[in-house]
Amino acid sequence: MSDREPVNIMGVIAFPNPNKDERVIRFIDSEYHTLFTIKDGESIVITRFDGEKMVLSCKYIDDCHVCVGNSA
């Protein structure tokens, strides 16, 4: 576990990295292999099957959780 105090962020009990400069969002596959990483606050582009593109900002919650777009 962690020696940091848990906080409730958007309904998730989280242990955020206290150093905001080191907050990295890691996207993984089903076997937990890293696909890519982005910094807290950066955006991803999702392309739908019909070709429509959605740009969604990503907010770091903790090393295992992220808020994508406005998913509250």
C-alpha positions in Angstrom: 0.0 0.0 0.0 1.0 3.6 0.2 2.2 5.8 3.1 0.2 8.7 1.6 -3.3 9.6 2.8 -6.1 8.5 0.4 -8.3 11.2 -1.1 -11.7 11.0 -2.8 -11.4 12.3 -6.3 -14.5 12.1 -8.4 -15.8 9.2 -6.4 -12.5 7.2 -6.6 -10.4 6.6 -3.5 -7.0 7.6 -4.9 -3.4 8.0 -3.9 -2.3 10.7 -6.3 1.4 11.4 -6.9 2.1 14.6 -4.9 4.6 15.8 -7.5 2.5 17.3 -10.2 5.4 17.4 -12.7 5.7 13.6 -12.5 2.0 12.8 -13.1 1.9 10.6 -16.2 -1.2 8.9 -17.6 -0.4 5.4 -18.9 -2.6 3.7 -21.5 -2.3 -0.1 -21.5 -3.6 -3.1 -23.4 -5.5 -6.1 -21.8 -2.2 -7.6 -20.7 -1.0 -4.4 -19.0 1.6 -3.6 -21.7 2.1 0.2 -22.0 0.7 1.5 -25.4 1.6 5.1 -24.8 1.8 7.8 -22.1 0.7 11.4 -21.9 1.2 14.1 -19.3 -1.7 15.2 -17.0 -4.0 17.6 -18.8 -3.0 16.5 -22.4 -5.5 15.2 -24.8 -6.1 12.1 -26.9 -7.9 11.8 -30.2 -10.5 9.0 -30.7 -11.6 8.2 -34.2 -15.0 6.6 -34.5 -15.8 4.0 -37.1 -17.7 6.6 -39.1 -14.5 8.8 -39.2 -15.6 11.3 -36.7 -12.8 12.5 -34.5 -13.2 13.4 -30.8 -10.5 15.3 -28.9 -10.8 14.5 -25.2 -8.7 16.0 -22.4 -7.3 13.6 -19.8 -7.0 14.4 -16.1 -4.8 12.4 -13.8 -6.5 10.9 -10.7 -3.8 8.5 -9.6 -1.5 6.0 -11.2 -4.4 3.6 -11.9 -7.2 6.1 -12.7 -7.9 8.8 -15.2 -10.8 11.1 -16.2 -11.2 11.2 -20.0 -13.3 14.1 -21.4 -16.1 15.1 -19.1 -16.7 11.6 -17.7 -17.6 12.6 -14.1 
